[in-house]
Amino acid sequence: MNTALTKTTNTSAALAPITMSSLELVDFINTSRQPGEAQLTHDNLLKKVAIVLGTDAVKFNGIYRDSMNRPKPCYHFPKREACLMAMSYSYELQAKVYDKMTALEAQAAKPVPVAMTQMQMMLAVVKGVVDLEQKQIATTALLEVASARLDRLEAIPAGIPALDNLPAGAAGISQLRKSIKRAFGMTDEVVDFIVRNYSGRPIPFATVRNPHPEAVEATYLVWYSKEVRSAALAFIAECSRQTATLFAHPEYLNRRFKMTAPVKPTPATGKREALQRYMTP
């Protein structure tokens, strides 16, 4: 049985028109025939091409080599001409050829995988790394925003009044972090411990409704700044210097931390005087 693959007219399968060779059309017709029916030969099909297509037949001339490597004439039919040739035998065969050509067109429209060069592979890897880093940066930014919002959503103790405006002398945790850090060089983590977990922590004064439009109905706790400062001084008095720059506190999980507070005075008479230096804003 003679065979010939469907070919395209250029190297881009996605853009080239699909054709069916006369050899393939003969095989397709014979496969579609019932057992006992006469088999169509390629020579008989070639004789019919000029009758069906007329002078246009020469536009689709082609050459193939037979089993003995001899050049032989053939045709390469586009979809329309392949359907016309099939219709000359039967309408049913025309429908089958149309479906076949349509399926080939759909297959050719799919992207063809192309082997990447080493440089292209390297560029693809770099692009993947850059995209991943950008996603990580975006995720980190979202986490920071969420953390900042959670800082304002403190657990509200029972009996704490809710106010519309921040009272004089009071501050939220964000402002307290800044002022305590400015005074004693403490990190936000240490300030949070003093305000929330330290045994001598100050009692929240009230909750204040957040005025920002993006935080409708959200409230945050406020403390009197003077009481927080006093709690910080008491915390400092209980600290011990571990190194030239690090301190420790027995309630702070034995972790060391930095601050610019003085060495804890040992004489009881000197403690008040040393701490008094930090009572003045």
BELLIN-V872552 format. One record per residue. N is the residue number from 1. RES is the residue in three letters. D_FIRST is the distance of its C-alpha to the first C-alpha in Angstrom with 1 decimal. Layout:
# BELLIN-V872552
n: [N | N]
res: [RES | RES]
d_first: [D_FIRST | D_FIRST]
This chain:
# BELLIN-V872552
n: [1 | 2 | 3 | 4 | 5 | 6 | 7 | 8 | 9 | 10 | 11 | 12 | 13 | 14 | 15 | 16 | 17 | 18 | 19 | 20 | 21 | 22 | 23 | 24 | 25 | 26 | 27 | 28 | 29 | 30 | 31 | 32 | 33 | 34 | 35 | 36 | 37 | 38 | 39 | 40 | 41 | 42 | 43 | 44 | 45 | 46 | 47 | 48 | 49 | 50 | 51 | 52 | 53 | 54 | 55 | 56 | 57 | 58 | 59 | 60 | 61 | 62 | 63 | 64 | 65 | 66 | 67 | 68 | 69 | 70 | 71 | 72 | 73 | 74 | 75 | 76 | 77 | 78 | 79 | 80 | 81 | 82 | 83 | 84 | 85 | 86 | 87 | 88 | 89 | 90 | 91 | 92 | 93 | 94 | 95 | 96 | 97 | 98 | 99 | 100 | 101 | 102 | 103 | 104 | 105 | 106 | 107 | 108 | 109 | 110 | 111 | 112 | 113 | 114 | 115 | 116 | 117 | 118 | 119 | 120 | 121 | 122 | 123 | 124 | 125 | 126 | 127 | 128 | 129 | 130 | 131 | 132 | 133 | 134 | 135 | 136 | 137 | 138 | 139 | 140 | 141 | 142 | 143 | 144 | 145 | 146 | 147 | 148 | 149 | 150 | 151 | 152 | 153 | 154 | 155 | 156 | 157 | 158 | 159 | 160 | 161 | 162 | 163 | 164 | 165 | 166 | 167 | 168 | 169 | 170 | 171 | 172 | 173 | 174 | 175 | 176 | 177 | 178 | 179 | 180 | 181 | 182 | 183 | 184 | 185 | 186 | 187 | 188 | 189 | 190 | 191 | 192 | 193 | 194 | 195 | 196 | 197 | 198 | 199 | 200 | 201 | 202 | 203 | 204 | 205 | 206 | 207 | 208 | 209 | 210 | 211 | 212 | 213 | 214 | 215 | 216 | 217 | 218 | 219 | 220 | 221 | 222 | 223 | 224 | 225 | 226 | 227 | 228 | 229 | 230 | 231 | 232 | 233 | 234 | 235 | 236 | 237 | 238 | 239 | 240 | 241 | 242 | 243 | 244 | 245 | 246 | 247 | 248 | 249 | 250 | 251 | 252 | 253 | 254 | 255 | 256 | 257 | 258 | 259 | 260 | 261 | 262 | 263 | 264 | 265 | 266 | 267 | 268 | 269 | 270 | 271 | 272 | 273 | 274 | 275 | 276 | 277 | 278 | 279 | 280 | 281]
res: [MET | ASN | THR | ALA | LEU | THR | LYS | THR | THR | ASN | THR | SER | ALA | ALA | LEU | ALA | PRO | ILE | THR | MET | SER | SER | LEU | GLU | LEU | VAL | ASP | PHE | ILE | ASN | THR | SER | ARG | GLN | PRO | GLY | GLU | ALA | GLN | LEU | THR | HIS | ASP | ASN | LEU | LEU | LYS | LYS | VAL | ALA | ILE | VAL | LEU | GLY | THR | ASP | ALA | VAL | LYS | PHE | ASN | GLY | ILE | TYR | ARG | ASP | SER | MET | ASN | ARG | PRO | LYS | PRO | CYS | TYR | HIS | PHE | PRO | LYS | ARG | GLU | ALA | CYS | LEU | MET | ALA | MET | SER | TYR | SER | TYR | GLU | LEU | GLN | ALA | LYS | VAL | TYR | ASP | LYS | MET | THR | ALA | LEU | GLU | ALA | GLN | ALA | ALA | LYS | PRO | VAL | PRO | VAL | ALA | MET | THR | GLN | MET | GLN | MET | MET | LEU | ALA | VAL | VAL | LYS | GLY | VAL | VAL | ASP | LEU | GLU | GLN | LYS | GLN | ILE | ALA | THR | THR | ALA | LEU | LEU | GLU | VAL | ALA | SER | ALA | ARG | LEU | ASP | ARG | LEU | GLU | ALA | ILE | PRO | ALA | GLY | ILE | PRO | ALA | LEU | ASP | ASN | LEU | PRO | ALA | GLY | ALA | ALA | GLY | ILE | SER | GLN | LEU | ARG | LYS | SER | ILE | LYS | ARG | ALA | PHE | GLY | MET | THR | ASP | GLU | VAL | VAL | ASP | PHE | ILE | VAL | ARG | ASN | TYR | SER | GLY | ARG | PRO | ILE | PRO | PHE | ALA | THR | VAL | ARG | ASN | PRO | HIS | PRO | GLU | ALA | VAL | GLU | ALA | THR | TYR | LEU | VAL | TRP | TYR | SER | LYS | GLU | VAL | ARG | SER | ALA | ALA | LEU | ALA | PHE | ILE | ALA | GLU | CYS | SER | ARG | GLN | THR | ALA | THR | LEU | PHE | ALA | HIS | PRO | GLU | TYR | LEU | ASN | ARG | ARG | PHE | LYS | MET | THR | ALA | PRO | VAL | LYS | PRO | THR | PRO | ALA | THR | GLY | LYS | ARG | GLU | ALA | LEU | GLN | ARG | TYR | MET | THR | PRO]
d_first: [0.0 | 3.8 | 6.4 | 10.2 | 13.2 | 16.0 | 18.7 | 22.4 | 24.8 | 27.3 | 27.8 | 29.4 | 26.8 | 29.6 | 30.6 | 27.5 | 26.0 | 22.6 | 19.8 | 16.3 | 14.1 | 12.9 | 9.2 | 10.1 | 12.2 | 9.6 | 7.7 | 11.4 | 12.6 | 10.3 | 11.2 | 14.8 | 15.1 | 17.3 | 16.5 | 17.2 | 16.4 | 14.5 | 10.9 | 11.1 | 9.6 | 10.0 | 13.0 | 14.7 | 14.5 | 16.1 | 18.8 | 19.7 | 20.1 | 23.4 | 24.7 | 24.2 | 25.1 | 27.4 | 28.8 | 27.5 | 23.9 | 24.9 | 25.7 | 22.1 | 20.8 | 18.6 | 17.0 | 13.9 | 13.2 | 10.3 | 9.9 | 13.4 | 14.8 | 15.7 | 16.5 | 14.8 | 16.1 | 14.8 | 16.9 | 17.9 | 19.5 | 22.4 | 23.1 | 25.1 | 22.8 | 19.7 | 22.0 | 23.3 | 19.9 | 19.1 | 22.7 | 22.2 | 20.1 | 22.3 | 24.7 | 23.1 | 19.7 | 21.8 | 23.6 | 20.4 | 19.2 | 22.8 | 23.0 | 19.8 | 21.2 | 24.6 | 23.5 | 21.9 | 25.2 | 27.2 | 25.4 | 25.8 | 29.5 | 30.2 | 32.0 | 29.9 | 31.8 | 33.0 | 34.5 | 38.2 | 40.3 | 43.3 | 45.6 | 43.8 | 44.0 | 47.7 | 48.3 | 46.5 | 48.7 | 51.8 | 51.0 | 50.6 | 53.9 | 55.6 | 54.3 | 55.5 | 58.9 | 59.3 | 58.5 | 61.1 | 63.6 | 63.1 | 63.4 | 66.6 | 68.1 | 67.4 | 69.0 | 72.0 | 72.5 | 72.2 | 74.7 | 77.1 | 77.0 | 77.5 | 80.6 | 82.1 | 81.3 | 84.0 | 84.9 | 87.9 | 90.8 | 92.8 | 95.7 | 94.5 | 95.3 | 92.6 | 93.7 | 92.3 | 93.6 | 94.0 | 97.6 | 99.6 | 99.5 | 96.3 | 92.7 | 89.2 | 87.4 | 85.7 | 89.1 | 90.7 | 88.1 | 88.9 | 92.6 | 92.7 | 90.4 | 92.6 | 95.7 | 94.6 | 91.2 | 89.5 | 85.8 | 84.5 | 83.7 | 87.3 | 88.7 | 86.5 | 87.9 | 91.4 | 91.0 | 88.9 | 89.4 | 92.6 | 95.5 | 97.7 | 95.2 | 96.6 | 96.3 | 94.2 | 96.4 | 94.1 | 90.7 | 90.0 | 87.5 | 85.0 | 85.5 | 82.1 | 79.9 | 76.8 | 78.9 | 80.3 | 82.5 | 81.9 | 85.1 | 86.0 | 88.9 | 91.8 | 94.6 | 97.9 | 97.3 | 100.7 | 99.9 | 96.6 | 98.3 | 100.9 | 98.2 | 96.6 | 99.9 | 100.5 | 97.0 | 97.9 | 101.1 | 99.3 | 96.9 | 97.2 | 96.1 | 93.5 | 92.9 | 94.0 | 91.6 | 90.6 | 92.4 | 92.0 | 93.2 | 93.7 | 91.9 | 89.0 | 87.0 | 88.6 | 86.2 | 87.6 | 87.5 | 88.9 | 91.8 | 94.6 | 97.4 | 100.3 | 100.9 | 102.2 | 106.1 | 107.7 | 111.3 | 111.5 | 113.9 | 111.4 | 108.4 | 109.5 | 110.4 | 107.1 | 105.0 | 107.2 | 105.7 | 102.4 | 104.0 | 104.6 | 101.5]
